Amino acid sequence: MELHDVWFVLIAVLWTGYFFLEGFDFGVGVLTRLLARNRAEKRVLINTIGPVWDGNEVWLLTAGGATFAAFPEWYATLFSGFYLPLLAILICLIVRGVAFEYRAKRPEENWQRNWETAIFWTSLLPAFLWGVAFGNIVRGVRLDADFEYVGTVWDLLNPYALLGGLVTLTLFTFHGTVFTALKTVGDIRERARKLALKVGLVTAVLALVFLLWTQVESGDGASLVAFGVAVASLVAALGANQAGREGWAFTMSGVTIVAAVAMLFLTLFPNVMPSTLDPEWSLTVTNASSSPYTLKIMTWLAVVATPLVLLYQGWTYWVFRKRIGTQHIADLVH
């Protein structure tokens, strides 16, 4: 296996980790409007992800940085062609971070309610737009002979990509719902389990159609295995949720995300961005990669740094592992 193949796999792992971790805190952000009945419950939901949301976003920064260094041509084409949706995601992530930090800085109810509304929308929109973006990457876009995107933003809003956006939105919301059931106590926990069933069923229908469409269009034997794992784990997550096994439900919903993202990257390889105008104009792991020397240096850096990051983030989750509920909310000022 060549180093550019290795880095394609590593970037796939980084995106998978990002969607697994950021997926549930996007879902929790959406639940501040769908599940919480009062401001105390909104605070409980926000507190479940408060210690970890910013650490989850490190995976996005690492994935973007790795793409820039390992596949600069891919990075340039992606960020120029997908400029508007990626800018929208970036603005949402900035506002979302500010909302988490500023919400409790003043005691006025309107102040806190406005920031809570911002958390909802800046969780929902990226959850949808990431699916649209990856749907277009897998399906292919209008690239010319110079590997430049020559389509419009409206070309990105095709049925396949929009369906991908609905899948990521519902899947992340389901992932967040089972995470909420895992991390809370009392009435909100029980309502989260009931909502997880409804969201999970909608997710199952949408995901089945999207993944089956992907498999028929560009799948192979390996992607078929990932497809089967994704479907089976989603069914297992729904069953575990109904049985009250929140830990297993969260684990299986996570496996669903991992398998679904793996399937997309398996159908993409060896391309990194297919051209719908001419297959010869597609960006591949070969023509989009950096020099072997650059990839070699990056590999050694990754070997040293990655275990440290994983240990630190694992320790963070361990420290904040306990459940919380409205009884742990002393007041509504913070």
Secondary structure, DSSP 8 states (H G I E B T S, - for coil): --HHHHHHHHHHHHHHHHHHHHHHHHHHHHHHHHT--SHHHHHHHHHHHTTTHHHHHHHHHHHHHHHHHH-HHHHHHHHHHTHHHHHHHHHHHHHHHHHHHHTTSS--HHHHHHHHHHHHHHHHHHHHHHHHHHHHHHH-B-B-TTS-B-S-GGGG--HHHHHHHHHHHHHHHHHHHHHHHHHB-SHHHHHHHHHHHHHHHHHHHHHHHHHHHHHHHH--HHHHHHHHHHHHHHHHHHHHHHTT-HHHHHHHHHHHHHHHHHHHHHHHTTEEE-BSS-GGG-EETTTT---HHHHHHHHHHHHHHHHHHHHHHHHHHHHT-S-B-GGG---S--
